[in-house]
Amino acid sequence: MTNHFLAAIKDKIMYARGIINRRYAYQGPHSLTLDIINACNINCVGCNYHSFRRNKDSFSPEWHQEKMRGEDFIRIIDEAEKMNIRHIALCGNGEPFMHPDILQFISYIKQKKIWCRVITNGTLIDKNTLHSLSSLRLDYLTLSLWDHDIERNEELRPGHKEKLQNIKKWLNYYREKRMVSPAINVNYMLSNRNYNFIHEMYKFAKENNIKRISFKLFRILEGLAEDYALSEQQIAIIIEQLKEISRTDRGKIVKDIHYFYRFLQGVHPERWLYLNDFLLYMPCYIGWIFMTISLNGDVAPCCGCPKYILGNIYQNKLSEIWNSKKYQEFRYRALTDKSSKEFDGCRCKELCAQHQLNLMVHKHFGRFVSPFVDRNQD
């Protein structure tokens, strides 16, 4: 029996204890997402920070230059180790590989024997970077590809055809060298521009030795890219394609595909929002298993609740924030009543960022909370 398996059993027991308690966490979060930089080298249409449709003065020049300091990073990772956090994802409001210390950051996480993932647009990676990441034993490289087709990608990221060609070049090198580390995951963002090309995306991923594919709906912010919104008919077409793939894929490549199309079956688009009533009734377990830290030090329960600030690492230790009275109150309300006003700034009523993860966790721990009926099961 491996140490990893033993740790997994211990973690499940600790999470179960916390969920039964409704408030307290007997174990640190399983996953921590850490923002490390604001700067970015591309201008995705739907990005809240760098969209070419966004007013250039929306964020100050100083904001664009902000990045995590090495000493702060080390302190956070040291605390994460003490809290038994298993997974750390490096991301940001910008592109992580623009941080000059990105390789040192990865190295420090791996020295602590913590699983590490970097979420990237992939445009700054080359052959040498791949070998560096492999030698550092990076576990996962999550590529926010959005779309691999040059013309469709140009609509999402105008003026970056050469960057997409570069991504395809290093993916081809990765395949030819039969590299296995880091494993590569691809995020595809589905909109009314590419909703009927899912089979093509799946084929591209298989051909390029991609470990996992994640399909997500292109989240549209008010004032940005409303013309990319999906209709109810287009969502139905997405569901059918996903079902066809699930019959052949059997969970080998497409991540959480069943949870995703169950969610889609309950979606009713309203303007640019994707509402789903079952999200209001689904217990939220994020308070025990997930945490995000923004570049300014604010701690939030997940990327879907960025305004639900539970503390700041420059004012308190991470462990103090984790079981603070405010965090415990969040856990209780998220588990029992997400209709309260505290969740007005969260996406629980629309495109929940963690619905797939919550459904998976519910399979393990749902017996400990009030019954929840998954209205979207076949």
WOFENCOR-V222335 format. One line per field, one symbol per residue. ss: DSSP state (A for helix, B for strand, O for the rest). A space follows every 10 residues. Layout:
# WOFENCOR-V222335
ss->???
This chain:
# WOFENCOR-V222335
ss->OOAAAAAAAA AAAAAAAAAA AOOOOOOOOO BBBBBOBOOO OOOOOOOOOO OOOOOOOOOO AAAAOOBOOA AAAAAAAAAA AAOOOOBBBB BOOOOAAAOO OAAAAAAAAA AOOOBBBBBB OOOOOOAAAA AAAAAOOOOB BBBBBBOOOA AAAAAAOOOO AAAAAAAAAA AAAAAAOOOO OOBBBBBBBB OOOOOOOAAA AAAAAAAOOO OBBBBBBOOO OOOOOAAAOO OAAAAAAAAA AAAAAAAAAO OOOBOOAAAA AAAAAOBBBB OOBBBBOAAA AOOOOAAAAB BBBOOOOBBB OOAAAOOOBB BBOOOOOAAA AAOOAAAAAA AAAAAAOOOO AAAOOOOOOO OOOOAAAAAA AAAAAAAAOO OOOOOOOO
